[in-house]
Amino acid sequence: MDNLTHTMAGLWVGEFAYRLSRKSVTKDSEIDFQPEKRRRRPWFWLIGVLTNNLPDIDFIFNPLLPSPINYLLHHRGFTHTLLGIVIQAPLVIALLLLIPAFRRFAREDHAGLRVGIVLAFVGMTMHLAFDSLNSYGVHPFYPISAKWFYGDMVFIIEPVMWMIFGIPFALTLHRWPRRTWYALLFGSTVVFGAYSLLQWASILVLWLTGTVLIATYRRGLSSTRAFRYSLVAFIGFLVIQGSFTAWANTKLTDVSRLQFANEKILDNSLSPFPSNPLCYSFVSMSVTPDSQTYIIRRGAMALLSRFIAVETCHIPIREPEESIAFNSGILWFTEVKNSIPTLSERAEKECYLYAWLRYSRMPDINPERALDARFQGIGRENFSTLRFANVSGLDCPKFVPPWRPPRQDLLDLGKISAKAVEKSAEEPTTAQ
């Protein structure tokens, strides 16, 4: 997710932890006027923001590899693992203890320090969980497993999450800071709409949702209820997004099997449009019956195609207009075909390509370059583009993370195919 989302979530969980840590004065009120308890709030905010953003410090490893492999393999790398959480959470507290004011806070409020330590682990876990929701992927179980996991259920920038986490925190601010926060929160959706990243209907729904959340949260502002409401809202959001993503994946697979009956579907990379779970962009991969060619196709779909025409689903990344076909609410864009044996053979011989394949889920490769077709459209260069001329003659890269190539299935198919060809060539031919 974007760092704005991580920051809002950090402020939200910091304030939530502060409210949960206060002792109840009466049955219905959790207000505590002890000064030492009030000092917890800014420190909890800071811990929440730091831990919800710290894993993205992985850019410090970029000098270890040439571009673009450095970013592709190190972003969401070691810092985005459960083991990384165990290391980074105590590190945040240790760094804060270098600040005299925080050391004083820790000496005077042992209970608050314990809550802060727990908060550090929660914040780190939130970052990893949020990043697992989209199609970019994470590998949280390294070193036990180096496999990538993809949520495919939330766009990398999601204003709904801004509303869920940003509004309850805004209600804790004074009048003018709160109004400024609201202006930035609601105004950002208009900016997204102006740049064609949000449908105007989605913006209207976001504004209505935000208004409802403000009214709902204000009723429970004096306690933790507002933050409990937002937690329930977020869980509901995940349930909706997860259900619609499962539906979209099933629909795309079924339609692909009908339209491309002879092909085996290997993978569907899905990305819902921001604040609109009824519209998805996708990149699919299939293999021909002879296991010699894999095909990557990109398109968009509308889940309720009887009520929402797929043409009205706004495409955040503009696609070419050629090669379009309609089928059951699915809009197909361009496709590209690659040789599986060639991919496997080149991966064995070209160390930079194999390192790049440790990241790419949808590899589109030609003699000049390799790119991941999940981004910017098929054939269009993007941040994942590896130009072979730039690495020609270089020594093989060192410090390559051991991530399992997402398309290990294709590499294995290529090896099997090559062995079959060799075996066929060794068999003697018989006269007719």
N, C-alpha and C positions, 0 to 999 in steps of 0.2 A: 504494500500500500504506500501511498504518498506520505511524506513526513508531516504534512499538515494533519492528516488523520491520526498518525501516531502521537502527535503533540496534543491534540484535543483529547484523545483517549488517555494520555498521561495525566493531564490536568483533571480529567473526570475521575480516574481511579485514585488520584492523590486526594481529591476532596472527599470521595466516598470513604477512603480509609480514615481520613480525619474524623468524619462523622461517626463511623462505626467505632472508633476508639474512644469516644467520649462516654462518660458514665451517665446513665439516666438520672435525672433529678426527680421526675414524676413518671407515672406510668405512660403518659402520652407525650412527654417532652423529653428531648435528649440534649437540651441546651446546657452547657457547662461553662461557667464564667471563670474558672480557675485560669490564671494567666499562663501557667506553664502548659496547659492544654492548648491554649490559643497559639502558642509558639509552634505547635506541631504543623499547623496548616501550611505555611510557606515551605517548610522542609519537605512535607509530603508532596506538595505540588512539584517541587524540584526533583525529588526522587522519581515521581511518576513520569515526568517529562524525559529525564535522562535515560531511564531504563526502557522507555518506549521508543527511544531513538538510537541508543548506543549500538545495537547490532549493526546498524548501517555504517559504522566506522570501518567496515571491512575494506573501504577504498584504500586504506593504508597499505594493503598487500599488493596493490596494483603495480608498483615498480618491479615486482618479482617476475612479471611476464609481460610480453609485448601486447600492444593493443591489436584487436579487441578482446583477445583471450583473457587478458587480465581481469577486465570488468565482468565478463561472462562467467568465469569460473570462481572468482573471489566474492562477487556480490551475491548475497544470500549463501555464503560459504560457511566457514567454520564458526563464525559468530551467530549463525542462524541454526544452531543445533541445540539439543537439550543439554549436551555437555558444555556447550558455550554459555548457556544460561547459568550453570553451576559455577562457572569461572567469573562471568561478568557481573553478576548480581553482587557478590561480596566486594568486587573491585570498585563498584560505584560507592558503596558505603565507606570503603577504605579511603577513597579519594576525597570524599566529603569530610572525613575526619581530619584532613589536612587543614580545613577551614576552622579557625578558632571558635567562631560562633556556633558551628555545628558540634564541635567537641564540648562546648559548654552545654548545649542542648542535650547531648548524649549523657553527660554526667548528671544533669538535673532531672532528666526524665527517662529513666531506664525503660519504662513500659513503652514510651513513645519510640525509643530506639528499636525495641523489638518489633513494633508494628512497622517501622521504616524498613527493617531488614526483610520482613515478609513482603512488604510492598515492592521491594526491589525485585524479588523473584516473580511476583505477579506481573509486574510491568514487563519484564523480559519475556515471560510466557505469552503475554498479550501480543507483543510484537511478532513473535514467531507464529502465533495462531493467525493473526491478521494476514501476514504474508503468505500463509498457506491457502488463502481463500481464492486467489486468482490463478491465471494460467501460466504465470512465470515459473512457479514451482519452488519447493524447498526440499532439503534432505535432512529432516530433524533428528534422525536416529543414528547418524554417523557418530562413532566408528562401527557401530553394530551393523548398520546397513548404509550403503552409499547410494541408495536408490532415490530418485526424485519422486516427489509427490505433488500432485496438482489438484487444487480445489475446483477451478473452472467455474466458480459460482458468484464472484464479485469482480466488477471492473476495478482496475488498479487505482482509480480515483472514484470515490463513491460519496456524493453529497448526502445521502441518507445517513451515513455514519457521522457526518459532520453535525447533522441535526440532533441525532440521538445523544451524542456525547457533548456537543458544544452548548446546547440550550440549557441543560441543568447546571452546567458550570457557570454560564453567563448570569444565571439567577442569583449566584452568590456574590456578584460584583455590585459596586455602588451604581448609582443612577447613570452617570455619563459613560463610564467604562462599559456598563451593560448595554447601553444603546449603541455604542461604537461596535461592540462585539456582534450585536444583532445585525448592524448595517453590513459588516464584513461577511457575516454568515449568509444572510439572504442575498446580499449584493453579488457574492461570488457565483451564485447560481445563474444570475442574469448574464454575467461575463461568460460563463460556460455556454449559455444559450447563444450569445452573440458570436462565439467562435464555433458554433454548430457542434458542440460536444454534448449538448443536452437538448431534448425536444422541449418545446414550450409547454406541452401538456405535462411533461415530467416536472418542469419548474413550478407549474401551478399546483401540482400534487405535493411537491416539496414544501411550498409556502403554506398550504393548508395543513399539512402534517406538522410543520414547525409551529404554527399557531395553536393547534390542538395540544401539542407537547408542552408549550409554554403555559397554557391554561391548566393542564393536568399537573405539571410539575410544581406550579406555584401553590397548589393546594397542599402539597406535602413538603414545602420548602423548609419548614422549621425542624424537620427530622430527616432521617435517611430515606423517607418514602419516595421523594423525587428521584433519587438515584436508584432505588429499587425498581421504580417504574421504568427508568431508562434501561436498566439491565434486562428487564422483561421485554421491552421493545426491541432490544438488540437480538435477544434470543429468537424472538418472533421473526425478525428480519432474516436471520440465518436459516430458520426453518423454511421460510418462503423461498429464499434464493436457492437453497439446496434442493427443494422439491421441484422447482421450475428447471433447474439445471439437469436433474435426473430425467425429467420429462423431455427437455430439449435433446439430450443425448440419445434417448430412446427413439425419438422421432427422426433425428438425423440418421441414425443407424438403419432404421427400418426403410426410410426413403432411399438411402444409398444402396441398400441390398436390392431394392426393386429396380432402381434406375441403372445400377451397375452390377447386374446379377452375377457376373462371372468373377467379380473381384472379392477379395477377402478384406474386410474392414479391420485395420490395425488400431487406429486411434482417432479420436475426435478432440480437438482442442477448442474449448468453448469460452466465450467471454460475453456476459450479458451487457447490454448497453447501460450506461449510468442511470440509475434511478428508474429503470424500465426492465423488469424481469420477463416481459413478454417478447422482447426482441433480443436476438443474439447474433453476434458474428462468430464465425467458426472457421477452422482449418481442419480438413479431414485427410487421412492417409489410408490408402488401400494398396493391395498387392495383386498383380495379375495372376491368373491360374498357374502359369509356368514358373512363378516365383523369380522372374527375371527383371521385373519392372515394378517400381512403386510410384504411385500417383498422388500428388498433393493437390487438393482443391480447396478453394476459399469461397466463402459465401456468407449469406445472412438468412435468418429465418424469423418468422412470426409464429408464436405458439398458437394463438387464437386466430388462425388465418381466416376464419369465417367473418370475424369482426374487425380484424386489423390486417390490412393488406401489407405484405412484406415490403412493397415499394415505399410505404409510409414510415417504415422503421428507419430512422435516420442512421446513416453509416458514419461513425466517428472518423474513420480513416477512409478517405475517398478511394474508390475502386475504379478500375477501368470499365468502360461500358461494353466492351466486346465480350463475346462468349457468354451471354446471359441466357439462362433457361429457367422456367418456373415449374415448380412441382410441389404441391401440398404445402404452400406457404414458405417454400425455400427458394432463395435467389442464389443461383450459382454464378460465380465469377470465373476468373481464369483458372487453368490447371497447368501443372507441369509434371513431366515424366522423367524419372531418373533410373539408371541401371543399377540394380542391386549388386551384381557381381563386381561392377566397376567401383561402386562405393566401398565395398568390403576390401577390394584389392588396394585401392588408394589409401584407405585407412591404415592398412598394414605397412605401407611404404612411406607415407607422409605423416611425420610425427606432429606437425602443426594441425593438420586436418583432424587427426585422431584426438588431439587435445581439445579442439573445437567441438568435436562430436560428443565430448563429455557433457556438453551443455545443450546442444540443439535437439529439440523435440520434433521439428519439422524441417529437416535439412534439404535445402534446394541448392544443388551443387552443379557447377559447370567448370570448364577448364580454367576460367579466369578467377572465379570467386566462389565462396560458400556463404549462404545466409540462411537465417531461420525465418521461414515463411509465416510464422505467427505474427510478425510485426511488419506493418506498412504495406502488406500485400505481396502476392507472389511476384518474384522477379525484381522487386524494388529494394534498393539498398537501404539498410537501416543500421542501427548501432551494433547489430550482430555480424555485419558483413566482414568476412575475412578475405582479403585479396592476396592470392598466392604469390604474386610478384613482390609483395612487401616482405615476405618471409623466405623467399627463395635464397638459398645459400647460407641461411642462418643455421647455427647449431640447434639441435633439438631443445625445446624449452625445458628448464628445470623448475622445480617447485610447482608441478602441475597437481592440483587436487585430485584425489582418486575417486571422483564421482563416477558412478556407473553410467555409461552412455544411455540416454533415453531411448535411442534406437539400436540398442544391442540386438534386438530381434532382427533388424535388417542386416546387421553385420553377421549374425549367425546364419541367416538365410543365404547370404553371399558365399560364405565358406562352404555350406552344404552344396550349393549350386556348383561351385568351382570343383569340388571333389567329384561330383556326378559327371561333370564334363571330362575330367581327367580319366575317370574310370571308363567312360564311353570311348575315349580316344585309345585306351590301352586294349580294348576288346578287339579281337581279330574279326575282320569282315568276311562274310561267307558269300560265295559265288551264287548267283541266281540260276 
